[in-house]
Amino acid sequence: MVIHDFPDSFSTEISAEVIARLAAEGGVDTIKMEEPPVGQKITRILELSGQSVKVFGGLGGVYFLEELQRGAIGTMTGFAFPEILVRIFDQYAAGDTTGAAATFDRYCPLIRYEFQPKMGLAMRKYVYQRRGLIGSA
């Protein structure tokens, strides 16, 4: 079972303690974490669950590097250049934390620009169309 923790969208806050309890008692083994500040909550969930919960980030990849540093195993998010997120993950997973940070830092302005409310999805679709990945925006 997966929890999607995104209070801005669902108007429900789920504490790290409740998530850990659901992992222990209710079969929850994965969470998509989208409640800023993500770092502290990821650390707390992993501490309380004994590292049994798999954590994925989200939020457009804006905190991807920090999520990995706190123990996330990846991200589930939209971004017009997913190969950049894959590169960051691969570098980090290979132990090249300096390279992962350099890649993240280089593309972070674009990641943040695309994640802007009310225009991010439209921009992503436009870029996908320009890249030949979809037929129309």
Phi, psi and chi 1 to 4 in degrees:
 res  aa     phi    psi   chi1   chi2   chi3   chi4
   1 MET       -  140.8 -176.7 -178.5  -49.7      -
   2 VAL  -117.9  135.2  178.0      -      -      -
   3 ILE  -100.3  133.8  -66.9  174.2      -      -
   4 HIS  -105.2  103.0 -173.4 -177.5      -      -
   5 ASP   -94.0   94.3 -173.8   15.6      -      -
   6 PHE  -142.2   76.3 -168.5   18.9      -      -
   7 PRO   -57.9  -31.9  -16.4   23.3      -      -
   8 ASP   -62.0  -30.2  -73.8   -8.2      -      -
   9 SER   -94.9  -37.6 -175.8      -      -      -
  10 PHE  -102.1   -9.6  -55.4  128.8      -      -
  11 SER    58.7   30.3  -60.0      -      -      -
  12 THR  -132.7  126.3  -57.2      -      -      -
  13 GLU  -100.9  134.2  -67.6 -172.9   20.4      -
  14 ILE  -119.6  118.2  -51.6  168.8      -      -
  15 SER   -72.5  158.4   71.2      -      -      -
  16 ALA   -59.5  -35.0      -      -      -      -
  17 GLU   -65.0  -42.7  -70.9   75.9   12.9      -
  18 VAL   -66.5  -40.7  168.3      -      -      -
  19 ILE   -61.9  -45.0  -66.9  165.6      -      -
  20 ALA   -63.1  -40.1      -      -      -      -
  21 ARG   -65.7  -41.3 -168.0  174.7   90.4 -133.5
  22 LEU   -63.5  -34.4  -71.7  170.2      -      -
  23 ALA   -65.4  -42.0      -      -      -      -
  24 ALA   -74.7  -37.9      -      -      -      -
  25 GLU  -108.9  -24.7  -60.5  173.4    7.7      -
  26 GLY  -116.7    5.6      -      -      -      -
  27 GLY    83.3    8.0      -      -      -      -
  28 VAL   -72.9  126.2  169.9      -      -      -
  29 ASP  -124.2   -5.2   65.4   -6.9      -      -
  30 THR  -143.0  146.0  -53.7      -      -      -
  31 ILE  -137.2  137.4 -178.4  168.7      -      -
  32 LYS   -97.8  109.2 -179.8  177.3  179.4 -175.8
  33 MET   -92.2  116.4 -120.3  -48.3  -69.5      -
  34 GLU  -138.0   37.7  -63.1 -167.5  -79.7      -
  35 GLU  -116.1  102.3 -179.0 -175.5    4.7      -
  36 PRO   -67.8  148.8  -13.0   23.3      -      -
  37 PRO   -76.8  122.0   27.3  -30.3      -      -
  38 VAL   -68.4  -34.8  -65.9      -      -      -
  39 GLY   -57.1  -53.7      -      -      -      -
  40 GLN   -62.5  -39.5  -65.6   88.4  -26.9      -
  41 LYS   -70.0  -39.1 -169.5  166.2 -177.0 -179.1
  42 ILE   -58.9  -48.5  -70.6  171.4      -      -
  43 THR   -58.2  -45.6  -63.0      -      -      -
  44 ARG   -65.1  -42.5 -173.5   77.5  175.9  134.1
  45 ILE   -60.4  -45.9  -70.4  166.7      -      -
  46 LEU   -66.5  -38.6  -67.0  174.3      -      -
  47 GLU   -62.5  -50.1  -74.2  172.5   -7.1      -
  48 LEU   -69.2  -30.1  -68.0  170.9      -      -
  49 SER   -91.7   -0.8   72.0      -      -      -
  50 GLY    65.7   33.1      -      -      -      -
  51 GLN    68.0   15.9  -56.0  -74.6  -36.7      -
  52 SER   -82.0  -16.2   69.3      -      -      -
  53 VAL   -93.1  129.1  175.7      -      -      -
  54 LYS   -84.8  128.3  -66.2 -179.1  -74.9  -74.8
  55 VAL  -111.6  128.3  178.6      -      -      -
  56 PHE  -112.6  144.8  -75.2   91.7      -      -
  57 GLY   -88.4 -177.6      -      -      -      -
  58 GLY  -161.2 -127.9      -      -      -      -
  59 LEU    50.3   39.9  -66.8  172.5      -      -
  60 GLY    71.6    7.5      -      -      -      -
  61 GLY    83.4    4.8      -      -      -      -
  62 VAL   -59.0  -32.2  172.2      -      -      -
  63 TYR  -114.6   21.8  -57.4  103.3      -      -
  64 PHE   -54.7  -48.3 -172.2   34.0      -      -
  65 LEU   -62.1  -45.7 -176.4   62.9      -      -
  66 GLU   -62.9  -36.4  -67.2   86.3  -11.8      -
  67 GLU   -63.5  -44.7  -68.2  162.1  -10.7      -
  68 LEU   -61.6  -42.7  -68.4  171.5      -      -
  69 GLN   -62.8  -28.1  -68.4  168.4  -25.2      -
  70 ARG   -90.4   -3.5  -67.1  -69.7 -173.2  127.1
  71 GLY   115.5    3.3      -      -      -      -
  72 ALA   -64.1  150.1      -      -      -      -
  73 ILE   -99.9    2.6   62.5  168.7      -      -
  74 GLY   162.4 -164.1      -      -      -      -
  75 THR  -140.7  150.1 -169.6      -      -      -
  76 MET  -124.5   99.5  -71.8 -173.0  -85.1      -
  77 THR  -155.7  164.7 -164.7      -      -      -
  78 GLY   -93.1  141.9      -      -      -      -
  79 PHE  -164.4  137.2 -178.6   52.1      -      -
  80 ALA   -66.0  -15.6      -      -      -      -
  81 PHE  -128.3   69.4  -58.4   92.5      -      -
  82 PRO   -59.8  -24.4   19.1  -28.6      -      -
  83 GLU   -62.7  -24.8   65.1  -85.7   15.0      -
  84 ILE   -70.1  -43.0  -60.3  -56.0      -      -
  85 LEU   -63.8  -38.8  -60.5  176.5      -      -
  86 VAL   -63.2  -42.3  170.3      -      -      -
  87 ARG   -61.5  -45.1 -176.3 -176.1  -45.2  160.6
  88 ILE   -59.5  -47.0  -66.4  164.8      -      -
  89 PHE   -61.6  -48.7  176.1   82.7      -      -
  90 ASP   -60.1  -43.3  -73.4  -13.2      -      -
  91 GLN   -62.6  -46.4  -71.3  171.7  -46.1      -
  92 TYR   -63.3  -46.4 -166.8   86.5      -      -
  93 ALA   -63.5  -29.8      -      -      -      -
  94 ALA   -81.8   -0.8      -      -      -      -
  95 GLY    90.5    2.6      -      -      -      -
  96 ASP   -88.7   69.8 -178.2    8.8      -      -
  97 THR   -67.7  -30.9   56.4      -      -      -
  98 THR   -66.7  -44.8  -58.4      -      -      -
  99 GLY   -64.5  -41.6      -      -      -      -
 100 ALA   -61.2  -43.3      -      -      -      -
 101 ALA   -65.4  -40.3      -      -      -      -
 102 ALA   -64.8  -42.3      -      -      -      -
 103 THR   -65.0  -46.2  -57.9      -      -      -
 104 PHE   -59.5  -47.4 -179.8   79.2      -      -
 105 ASP   -61.4  -37.3  -70.3  -13.4      -      -
 106 ARG   -65.5  -40.4  178.7  174.0 -177.0 -164.3
 107 TYR   -99.3   -5.1  -69.5   98.0      -      -
 108 CYS   -57.0  -41.3 -165.2      -      -      -
 109 PRO   -58.9  -39.8  -26.2   36.2      -      -
 110 LEU   -68.7  -42.7  178.0   59.6      -      -
 111 ILE   -58.1  -46.9  -68.7  168.4      -      -
 112 ARG   -67.8  -38.8  -71.3 -176.6  177.3  158.6
 113 TYR   -61.6  -45.4 -175.2   78.2      -      -
 114 GLU   -67.4  -27.7 -176.0 -176.2  -59.6      -
 115 PHE   -80.6    2.3 -168.5   62.2      -      -
 116 GLN   -59.2  138.1  -67.4  178.6   82.3      -
 117 PRO   -60.6  147.1  -19.2   28.6      -      -
 118 LYS    72.6   -6.2  -61.2 -176.8 -178.5  177.7
 119 MET  -136.0  -14.8   56.9   91.7   49.0      -
 120 GLY   -60.7  -48.1      -      -      -      -
 121 LEU   -65.3  -41.3 -176.0   57.7      -      -
 122 ALA   -62.8  -41.9      -      -      -      -
 123 MET   -65.0  -42.4 -173.1  176.0   81.6      -
 124 ARG   -60.9  -43.7 -175.3  177.7  -40.8  130.0
 125 LYS   -63.9  -38.9  -73.5 -179.3  177.4 -177.4
 126 TYR   -61.3  -45.6  174.8   76.9      -      -
 127 VAL   -64.8  -42.5  171.9      -      -      -
 128 TYR   -58.1  -41.0  -78.1  161.1      -      -
 129 GLN   -64.6  -46.7  179.5 -172.7   13.0      -
 130 ARG   -61.9  -31.2  -66.9  -69.1  -53.4 -121.8
 131 ARG   -82.9   -4.0  -66.0 -178.9   79.6 -170.7
 132 GLY    80.9   17.2      -      -      -      -
 133 LEU   -87.2  -26.4  -58.5  172.3      -      -
 134 ILE  -135.2  158.1   60.2  175.6      -      -
 135 GLY   -75.7  -33.4      -      -      -      -
 136 SER  -151.1  155.9   73.8      -      -      -
 137 ALA   -79.3      -      -      -      -      -
